[in-house]
C-alpha cells in the first residue's frame, strides 16, 4: 500500500490522499485489481472478513474527518498497541460495536488484545491492563444520528482477576440510557458543530452503493480508509485475497469451467481446499494462493514467485488438528493467482489499460514436501516465472 499511496501523491502532486477526487481513487483500485466498480463493490460488501475489517477501520477515518471539519487534528498512531489516535494530548482507542451484544439500549465492545494469548484460559494477558490502556475509549454507537461513546478509561468495566492487576473486561457492555459518554467530545477538549458533519452522510449517488449501505459511511471515507499506509493489511491480506477469488470465478465462467464449494463432497478436511471441479466420476480439489511478496524476487531476468502453502494459524508439526501445514492429500492442485501488477513486472512491460490476472494449476506432485513431515507440504513454494507457463490455465 505504501507504493500505491506514494504513486498517487506523486501523480497528482498533492500532499494528502484526501485531495484526490474519490472517483479517481476508486478507478485506480479497480485498475490494480483488473475489475470494475461493481466488482470492487462486490468484493468489499459480499465477503464478511473483508467487510468486517473495512468497517472497523472506516470508523477511524470518519472520526478523523469529524475532527478535521471542526478545526481539530487527529494524530494517527500505527502498530498494534492500544493507542489508535492522539487528540489534544489525549491517547484514544477507537472501536466499533460488537453486533451480537448491541441491542435494546445496550452497546457492547471488544477490547482484548489481538496478538498473543487467544483467550482468558490461555493467559490473563488476553485483557489490556488498565494502567497501560489509552486515556480514553471512543466507541461508535451510530453514524446517523451521529453518536459516539467517549469514556475515560477509569469508567470502563473491569474483569475479575487473580493477579491483583486491573484489566479491562472484553467484551464489556454500556447502558446507553445511563452514561455521560454519548457525544462527550468536551472530555477531549473538542467542540463539534452538528451541521459540520452533514457532508459525511451518504447520498443516492455513491460509487460503491452496497459497501456504503453496509458500512454506513460515504465512498470517500471507505476509499480513504483503504488507501492508507497504516491500513496495509486491509489491502494486502483482505481485499486482494478475495479479489483473486472473484477474478477466478469470473474467469472460470468465461471458459465454462464449473467450480463448486468443496463442502459438496463431504470429504474429511474438505475445508482445506477453496474449489472443486468434477473430472469424470471424481472431484479434483483446488487450493488458491496468492503471492507472498517477501518470498519473491521480481528484479531477476526470470523472476522467482513465492507463495505460502500453509494455514494462517497453528504450529509447524504433524498434529492431526493443530498443525498449520497442509497434508499432501488435502488438495490435488495448487491454484496460484498472480495479480495484474506482478504480471506486468514479470513480463517487463509497463502498466497498461489491459491488466489481467494469471492463474496456474500446479499439481501437488510438483510441489516441495516438508523435509521433516513428508506427508505434509513445505510451507513456502517458489517457482521461476518461466516454469509456470506449462501450468497456465
C-alpha positions in Angstrom: 0.0 0.0 0.0 2.9 2.4 0.6 3.8 2.2 -3.1 0.2 2.9 -4.1 0.0 5.9 -1.8 3.3 7.3 -2.9 2.5 6.8 -6.6 -0.8 8.7 -6.3 0.6 11.5 -4.3 3.3 12.0 -6.9 0.9 11.6 -9.8 -1.5 14.2 -8.6 1.2 16.4 -7.0 -0.7 16.6 -3.6 0.3 16.1 0.0 -2.7 14.0 1.1 -4.8 11.3 -0.4 -7.9 13.2 0.6 -7.1 15.8 -2.0 -7.5 13.4 -4.9 -11.1 13.0 -6.4 -12.9 10.0 -5.0 -13.8 8.7 -8.4 -10.2 8.7 -9.5 -9.1 6.7 -6.4 -11.9 4.1 -7.0 -10.8 3.8 -10.6 -7.2 3.3 -9.6 -8.1 0.5 -7.2 -10.2 -1.1 -9.8 -7.3 -0.8 -12.3 -4.9 -2.6 -9.9 -7.4 -5.4 -9.4 -8.4 -5.6 -13.1 -12.1 -5.2 -12.2 -14.8 -2.5 -12.4 -16.6 -0.5 -9.8 -19.3 -3.2 -9.5 -16.7 -5.8 -8.9 -14.9 -3.8 -6.3 -18.2 -3.1 -4.6 -19.0 -6.9 -4.5 -15.5 -7.8 -3.2 -15.9 -5.3 -0.3 -19.5 -5.9 0.6 -20.1 -9.6 0.0 -17.2 -11.1 1.9 -17.6 -10.8 5.6 -13.9 -11.0 6.5 -13.2 -8.0 4.2 -16.3 -6.1 5.2 -15.6 -6.6 8.9 -12.0 -5.3 8.5 -13.0 -2.3 6.3 -15.9 -1.4 8.6 -13.7 -1.3 11.7 -11.1 1.0 10.0 -13.6 3.3 8.4 -14.7 4.4 11.8 -11.2 5.7 12.4 -11.2 7.6 9.1 -14.7 9.0 9.8 -13.6 10.1 13.3 -10.6 12.0 11.8 -12.9 13.7 9.3 -15.3 14.9 12.1 -12.4 16.5 13.9 -10.9 18.0 10.8 -14.3 19.6 9.8 -14.4 21.2 13.2 -10.8 22.5 13.2 -9.0 19.9 15.2 -6.2 17.5 14.2 -6.1 13.8 15.0 -2.7 12.1 15.1 -2.8 8.6 13.7 -0.8 6.0 15.6 0.4 2.9 13.9 1.3 -0.5 15.3 -0.6 -3.0 17.5 -0.8 -1.0 20.7 -4.0 0.1 22.4 -3.5 3.7 21.0 -5.2 4.5 17.7 -5.2 8.3 17.9 -3.9 11.2 19.8 -6.1 14.3 20.2 -5.1 17.4 22.2 -2.6 15.3 24.0 -5.1 12.6 24.9 -4.5 9.0 23.7 -7.6 7.2 22.3 -8.7 3.7 21.4 -11.4 3.6 18.7 -13.8 0.7 18.4 -17.0 -0.3 16.5 -19.7 -2.1 18.5 -19.8 -5.9 18.8 -23.0 -6.5 16.8 -24.2 -9.6 18.7 -24.2 -7.9 22.0 -25.5 -4.5 21.0 -29.3 -4.1 21.3 -32.1 -2.6 23.4 -30.1 0.4 24.5 -27.0 -1.6 25.3 -23.8 -1.1 23.4 -21.1 -3.8 23.6 -17.4 -3.6 22.6 -14.5 -5.9 22.5 -11.1 -4.5 23.7 -9.0 -7.6 24.2 -5.6 -7.9 22.6 -5.5 -9.3 19.0 -2.0 -10.6 19.4 -0.6 -13.1 21.9 -2.9 -15.1 24.1 -6.1 -16.1 22.3 -8.4 -16.4 25.4 -8.6 -15.9 29.2 -8.0 -19.6 29.6 -4.6 -19.3 27.9 -3.5 -16.2 29.8 -4.9 -13.2 31.6 -2.7 -11.1 29.3 -5.6 -11.5 26.9 -7.0 -8.5 28.5 -5.5 -5.0 28.4 -4.1 -3.6 31.7 -6.0 -0.5 32.7 -2.7 1.2 33.6 -1.3 0.9 30.0 -4.6 1.4 28.1 -5.4 4.6 26.2 -6.6 7.6 28.2 -10.0 7.5 26.5 -12.2 4.9 24.8 -14.2 6.1 21.8 -16.8 3.7 20.6 -19.1 4.1 17.7 -22.8 3.9 18.5 -24.3 5.0 15.2 -23.5 7.3 12.2 -27.0 8.6 11.6 -27.7 10.1 14.1 -24.1 10.5 14.8 -23.4 9.1 18.3 -20.0 8.3 19.8 -19.4 6.9 23.2 -16.5 8.7 24.9 -15.4 7.3 28.2 -12.3 7.9 30.3 -10.5 4.5 30.9 -11.4 4.8 34.6 -15.1 4.4 33.6 -14.5 1.1 31.8 -15.7 -2.2 33.3 -13.0 -4.4 34.7 -12.7 -8.2 34.7 -12.2 -10.2 37.8 -8.6 -11.4 38.1 -6.4 -13.3 40.5 -3.3 -11.3 39.9 -4.4 -8.1 41.6 -3.9 -6.2 38.3 -6.8 -4.1 36.9 -7.7 -5.4 33.5 -10.4 -4.2 31.1 -13.3 -6.5 30.5 -13.8 -7.8 27.0 -16.4 -7.7 25.8 -17.9 -5.0 28.0 -21.4 -3.6 27.9 -22.6 0.0 28.5 -26.2 1.0 29.2 -26.7 3.9 26.9 -29.6 5.3 29.0 -27.3 5.7 31.9 -24.0 7.1 30.8 -22.4 10.6 30.4 -20.3 9.4 27.4 -22.6 9.9 24.4 -21.0 12.6 22.2 -19.0 13.8 25.2 -16.4 15.5 22.9 -15.7 18.0 25.7 -13.8 15.3 27.5 -11.2 15.5 24.7 -11.2 19.3 24.6 -13.2 19.3 21.4 -16.4 21.0 20.3 -18.3 19.5 17.4 -20.9 21.5 15.4 -23.7 19.1 14.3 -24.0 21.0 11.0 -20.4 20.3 10.1 -21.0 16.5 9.7 -23.8 16.7 7.1 -21.4 16.3 4.2 -20.3 13.0 5.7 -23.7 11.4 5.2 -24.0 9.1 2.2 -26.1 10.1 -0.8 -28.0 8.3 -3.5 -25.1 8.6 -6.0 -22.4 6.7 -4.1 -19.9 4.8 -6.4 -19.8 1.8 -4.1 -23.5 1.6 -3.0 -23.6 -1.8 -1.4 -20.4 -1.2 0.7 -21.7 2.2 1.7 -25.0 0.7 2.8 -23.2 -1.9 5.0 -20.6 0.4 6.4 -22.8 3.4 6.9 -20.3 5.9 5.6 -19.5 7.5 2.2 -17.5 6.0 -0.6 -14.9 8.7 0.0 -14.4 7.6 3.7 -14.2 3.9 2.6 -11.6 4.6 -0.1 -9.6 6.9 2.1 -9.5 4.1 4.6 -8.2 1.6 2.1 -5.6 3.9 0.6 -3.8 4.4 3.8 -0.3 3.2 4.6 -1.2 2.2 8.1 -4.0 0.0 6.9 -1.9 -2.1 4.5 -3.3 -5.3 6.0 -6.8 -4.3 4.7 -5.5 -4.3 1.1 -2.8 -7.0 1.2 -4.4 -9.5 3.4 -8.2 -9.0 2.9 -9.1 -7.3 -0.3 -6.5 -8.8 -2.6 -7.3 -12.3 -1.3 -11.0 -12.1 -2.1 -10.3 -10.2 -5.3 -8.3 -13.1 -6.7 -11.2 -15.5 -5.9 -13.7 -13.1 -7.5 -11.4 -12.8 -10.6 -11.0 -16.6 -10.8 -14.8 -17.2 -10.6 -15.3 -14.8 -13.5 -12.5 -16.4 -15.5 -14.0 -19.9 -14.8 -17.4 -18.8 -16.0 -15.8 -17.4 -19.1 -14.1 -20.7 -20.1 -17.1 -22.7 -19.0 -15.3 -24.3 -16.0 -17.8 -25.4 -13.4 -16.4 -24.8 -10.0 -18.1 -25.8 -6.7 -17.7 -25.4 -3.0 -15.6 -28.3 -1.6 -18.2 -29.0 1.1 -20.5 -30.6 -1.5 -18.1 -33.6 -1.4 -18.4 -34.2 2.3 -14.8 -35.4 2.3 -12.8 -35.1 5.5 -10.7 -31.8 5.6 -12.7 -30.6 2.6 -12.3 -27.1 4.0 -8.6 -27.1 3.2 -9.5 -26.5 -0.5 -11.2 -23.5 -2.0 -12.8 -25.1 -5.0 -13.6 -28.4 -6.5 -14.1 -29.4 -10.2 -15.5 -32.6 -11.5 -13.3 -34.8 -13.6 -15.4 -37.7 -14.8 -16.6 -39.6 -11.7 -14.2 -37.9 -9.3 -13.7 -34.4 -7.7 -10.4 -32.5 -8.1 -9.6 -30.2 -5.1 -8.0 -26.8 -5.7 -6.4 -24.6 -3.1 -6.0 -21.0 -4.2 -3.0 -18.9 -3.1 -1.6 -15.5 -4.0 2.0 -14.4 -3.9 4.0 -13.8 -0.8 6.0 -10.7 -1.9 8.6 -11.3 0.7 9.4 -14.7 -0.9 9.5 -13.3 -4.5 12.5 -11.9 -6.4 11.0 -9.8 -9.1 14.1 -8.0 -10.3 15.6 -11.1 -12.0 15.6 -11.8 -15.7 13.4 -14.7 -14.9 11.6 -13.6 -11.7 11.0 -16.0 -8.8 7.5 -16.1 -7.5 6.9 -17.4 -4.0 3.7 -18.4 -2.1 2.9 -19.6 1.4 1.3 -23.1 1.3 0.3 -23.2 5.0 -2.6 -22.2 7.1 -2.9 -18.9 8.9 -2.9 -20.4 12.4 -1.4 -23.4 14.1 2.1 -24.9 14.7 4.7 -26.4 12.4 4.2 -30.1 13.5 2.3 -33.2 12.4 -0.6 -32.9 14.9 -3.8 -34.0 13.2 -5.8 -30.8 14.1 -3.2 -28.2 15.3 -0.7 -28.2 12.5 -0.6 -25.3 10.2 1.0 -27.4 7.5 -1.2 -28.8 4.7 -1.4 -32.5 4.2 -0.3 -33.7 0.8 -3.7 -35.2 0.4 -5.6 -32.0 1.2 -5.9 -30.9 -2.4 -4.9 -32.0 -5.9 -3.7 -28.7 -7.3 -2.3 -25.5 -6.1 -4.1 -22.7 -7.9 -1.6 -19.9 -7.9 -3.1 -16.5 -8.7 -0.7 -13.8 -9.9 -2.1 -10.3 -9.6 -2.1 -7.9 -12.6 0.7 -5.6 -11.5 3.1 -8.6 -10.9 2.2 -10.0 -14.3 3.3 -6.7 -15.9 6.6 -6.8 -13.9 7.3 -10.4 -14.8 6.7 -9.7 -18.5 8.8 -6.4 -18.2 6.0 -4.4 -19.8 4.7 -1.0 -18.5 1.4 -0.9 -16.8 -1.3 -0.6 -19.4 -5.1 -0.5 -19.7 -5.2 -4.3 -20.2 -4.0 -5.6 -16.9 -5.2 -9.1 -16.1 -4.8 -11.9 -13.6 -3.0 -15.1 -14.4 -3.9 -18.4 -12.9 -1.7 -21.6 -12.8 -3.0 -25.0 -11.8 0.0 -26.8 -10.3 -0.2 -30.5 -9.4 0.6 -31.3 -5.8 3.2 -33.8 -7.0 5.2 -30.9 -8.4 5.3 -29.1 -5.1 8.1 -29.5 -2.4 7.2 -31.6 0.6 8.2 -30.8 4.1 11.7 -32.1 4.9 10.6 -33.5 8.3 7.0 -34.4 7.8 6.9 -35.9 4.3 3.1 -36.3 4.4 2.8 -32.5 4.5 3.7 -29.7 2.1 6.6 -27.3 2.7 5.3 -24.0 4.0 6.8 -21.9 1.1 6.8 -22.9 -2.6 8.9 -21.0 -5.1 8.8 -21.1 -8.9 10.6 -19.4 -11.8 8.1 -17.5 -13.8 9.1 -19.3 -17.0 8.5 -22.7 -15.5 4.9 -21.9 -14.6 3.8 -21.5 -18.2 3.1 -25.2 -18.6 0.5 -24.9 -15.8 -1.2 -21.8 -17.0 -5.0 -22.0 -17.3 
